[in-house]
Amino acid sequence: NAGVTQTPKFRILKIGQSMTLQCAQDMNHNYMYWYRQDPGMGLKLIYYSVGAGITDKGEVPNGYNVSRSTTEDFPLRLELAAPSQTSVYFCASRNRGRADKHEQYFGPGTRLTVT
Amino acid sequence: QQQVKQSPQSLIVQKGGISIINCAYENTAFDYFPWYQQFPGKGPALLIAIRPDVSEKKEGRFTISFNKSAKQFSLHIMDSQPGDSATYFCAAMDRGSTLGRLYFGRGTQLTVWP
């Protein structure tokens, strides 16, 4: 049972390039989330999904896209990378049901630098 | 607009001392308040959480104090140890919402000196 896995761990992108951050979970969780963490700013929700085929925007979705074709995978796509997207990205998942009864489990993160 | 305000931004405590981190919120719909612990290079992990029907919750050396009327809650780490050195995030949630979205504070970097 690997939990939530993210790849790559680190990535450097040039301005205007695109990439996909991978996230997978093996806990059969319905809910999955993407956050970005900037120094001194806490975690901000980018996108979330409540099940395969269902996604929605969070607080800071601009410049990102997601898809959820399977329960296990929730990739985050960056199109036309900008320096403002330099951040650490965390994927999380939890089981369905009351959110206070089902903990969010976080992956180890992807550190992205856009130069 | 930061839904949950957290202070201090950084904290240095001697081994064996008490670490105190404070958070405040405005949204009265929030009714679940978890704390997350994050070690360098790792994702956050749930440490302890409280619901507003109690004023205090204790798990080992970690205690959450909750003041509903003031809309404030705090994390106390008793007998702080070097292994407690990490970044701590408070968060808040409306349990009634379908998504159960977490609103995080900005984090406190705790350093415990041996």
Interface residues (C-beta under 8 A of the other chain):
Chain A: V4 Y31 G40 M41 G42 L43 K44 L45 Y48 V50 G58 F90 A92 R94 R98 A99 D100 H102 E103 Q104 F106 G107 P108 G109
Chain B: Q2 V4 Q6 Q9 Y32 G41 K42 G43 P44 A45 L46 A49 R51 F89 M93 R95 S97 T98 L99 G100 R101 L102 F104 G105 R106 G107
